[in-house]
Amino acid sequence: MAATPKKHRWTGYFGGLSFKMEEPHENQNQGDGKVVRVAVVDDDPGIVKVIGVILRTNGFEVIDALNGSKAVTLVKEEKPDVVLLDIMMPDIDGFEVCRQLKADSSTRDIPVIFVSAKTGLEHVEKGEELGAAGYIIKPFAPAVLIAKIKEVTDSQ
Amino acid sequence: MSEAPVKVLLIDNDRRDDRLIRQMLDEYDGTPFGLEYEDRLSSGLERLQNSEFDAVLLDLNLPDSLGQDALNAVISASPDVPIVVISGFDDGSEAAAGALRIGAQDYLLKERLDGSMLGRAITYAIERKQAGERLMEEHSRKATGEIIEGGAEDLTNMIEMAAHELRHPATIFKGYATLLREYGDDLDPETIRDALDSIEQASNRLTHLINNLLDTSRIERKKLNLAYKEVDPYVLMVRAAEEMRAKATEVEFNVLVGREDMRVRLDPEKIKDALSILVDNAIKFTSEGGEVDLWFDERDDAVIFNVGDRGPGVPENDRENVFGRFYRVEDEVHNSKPGIGLGLYIAKTYVLAHGGWITVTERDGGGAVFSFGIPKQAIEGGFGGDPEETPLDRLLRRFEL
């Protein structure tokens, strides 16, 4: 493994594409045999559920939070390998969650991927400024989500 | 130049009344009247269907219909024509109050009739009916006017909110569709069932959103027409509860009142929609296995519909705002709930259009109660002359009670 972590390559706007997903139930690991743990943060339980099913089927371990402040606590306690973060949430929004995670040395290096229904370029740019590793627009092709997660965790 | 006569239809089983009333109206100094006569309800209704009348004089004691049924039938046939009930015997203020409640403009005793009284009564009934209609329009305008001021900014806001909200069901459809297509054969039956349930729920939510947007659009284009009917509020409540039972199986719905012999004039579709919106809202704040209660109270002037939950309640400083457009209660305790905040706004508009009011209060023992009142003399028949004077006051005055 390289000693210096690669800078995350910025990729966004995958929404309309469709890729073939991988064979199910093969555990996703980072080369050291450790299963990749994904934190899913969205205020809509339906979205948390569908992302959870997709990720578990693809061999990821999933933890979730239904609002921003719970997300900050969850990520600080559980130290997942990657965070999927909604933007519009009732208490503190995804941008603020990202800012708090990037401001804390214990969570700074955990890659954050925004998964949002907000399509404006200004939102994508704001995500990038805050140090996010990616921005995926809802609705998204599951394979794109998985490819993005693998990309950011492989580069860790 | 002579005035065009006011066309009046007399429905009365006693042919002698035709002559008597014709004489009285001839004696009247004011507007000239043109009287036509039918001796049965059925022929009267037919007449109303085929020609236009300015007013109906109705005896409730008819060979083919008795009492309030006749009145109801005439109102349903010609909701725009004012009705003066004439009664051959003094059956007490109860019967008179009942007739006015249903929608008659006046109630007179035959034995006390004279030309000038009858002439004035008919003229006033027509005036009152028109004033009532104007007032109803006014209410409708007031209800919609306060929102229209926002204009273009609101419209953009609405489109953005809707577009954002539509992406949620789309995400769910796309996610599960891919999952089922790619892994359908490997998934266990429970996961598949779960996926299908989620798709169905997302579809329901989508339909709900579309309906809300359509309702809002109708309101904003001022196309909110009310179709008044006389209904039993209990039946409305049971219908709203049953619809919800089918939709949300994880919550119990209780109608806390029994059937009473109560009637109120309102637009049943709109008011049932308003009730459904309140129940839907209550469900959002009720956890699985929880209960939502529906009941109504009767006041002298209004019927009050209530929907109570045992959720976290509405914070005091939010209570005024919850009925605004796009308002969603959003804080740590509540989390955000699906929807773009149009439901309560639609409910409020429907209620205001009836001349009613809507409010949310803290429920005894915890939770929230959303209540709305619909005036019993809903605009029709209730206004004209002294605005403070209710039809009952007028009646009591007439009988010098």
Interface residues (C-beta under 8 A of the other chain):
Chain A: S18 K20 M21 P24 H25 D43 D44 G46 I47 K49 V50 I51 V53 I54 T57 L66 N67 S69 M88 M89 P90 D91 A117 K118 I137 K138 P139 F140 A141 P142 A143
Chain B: A163 H164 E165 R167 H168 A170 T171 I172 F173 K174 G175 Y176 T178 L179 E182 Y183 D186 L187 T191 D194 A195 S198 Q201 A202 R205 R328 E330 D331 E332 H334 N335 S336 P338
